[in-house]
Amino acid sequence: MKQRFTLKKHQIIKNNKEVTQLFENGKTFVQYPLKSVSLLYHSHDLTISTKFKVVFIVPKKYIRKATKRNKIKRKIKEAFRLLQHYLIDPPEKKIYLIGFIYTAKESQDELLDTIYDCTKYLIEQINQEYTSHQSIS
């Protein structure tokens, strides 16, 4: 079957409770210029079949212009959209909550070119964390 490389609206975290849970209880991985926070979360909404929900954050404190922030978010979304199939399936009735945070204090083109590789590395780290976590419990 052909894989679909789409990022649907229901796969974006909008719920404040989920964001709070993610940043209070999530595991952090860093690969400059990105930082990812991930959490294996018990999904209360079982009507939607997805294995993850994701949020993309570019702090206004570091990147002042909205157009630059939006460009960075688009780059991160695109990289994640292409790499989302590398995520392993979570246990039943659970989903991954994932947050990608841009940590660089500037938006140089060289940094933006490394986002794909950083995203791939962070997805590998998430998979490694939760496969080892599943085998222990």
Buried (B, 14 or more C-beta within 10 A) or exposed (E): EEEEEEBEEEBEBEEEEBBEBBBEEBBEBBBEBBBBBBBBBEBEEEEEEBBBBBBBBBEEEBBEEEEBBEBBBEBBBBBBBBBBEEBEEBEEEBBBBBBBBBBBEEBEEEBBEBBBEBBBBBBBBBBEBBEEEEEEE
